[in-house]
């Protein structure tokens, strides 16, 4: 069906008719399918505004702490040309005017992967599906799960526990109500955050597909 095709994830390529690398104008030409723009703005805070904001903290932060914060933001904050746009059921991010990130804004619209609606699956099924297609375990941190071979991250489907492992969330948990999926052309591997993640497999050996060499 056309509607399903428009909302089918194509790992590392895009979502339906949306393709990574598209310009804002190209995306806007698909507004009949994906909605019109409801908001757009730069992701990076201007240096002057950042300093003014830190100045408001007064004695809560020392001068050294403020300088360290500014240096950290300069190194690891959003790129100067990073722009986020909201439209319809999507949040989109661009760098250098090219689409680089697609996030369906919660489970208000079906989201298909391998012929299955990810938001309709329950328990650990969405993560098992992603791991199978990823051909390897996911990385887990709190309510986030990342599958690097697919360049897909999801949030709100589960919570990782150091003792119990990965536990499924359900509709009794408000975090489950806000679950999201983020699609990228390249995996999200922030060097400064990698220590947060624990790699974990949810599949048995017989569940795993053969690796492609």
PyMOL commands that set and color helices and strands:
alter all, ss='L'
color gray80, all
select helices_A, chain A and resi 2-6+24-28+31-34+47-55+58-60+63-76+118-120+125-134+174-177+194-196+205-207
alter helices_A, ss='H'
color red, helices_A
select strands_A, chain A and resi 9-10+14-15+18-19+37-42+82-87+90-95+98-104+112-113+116-117+138-141+144-147+152-155+158-161+165-168+180-184+198-200
alter strands_A, ss='S'
color yellow, strands_A
deselect
rebuild
show_as cartoon
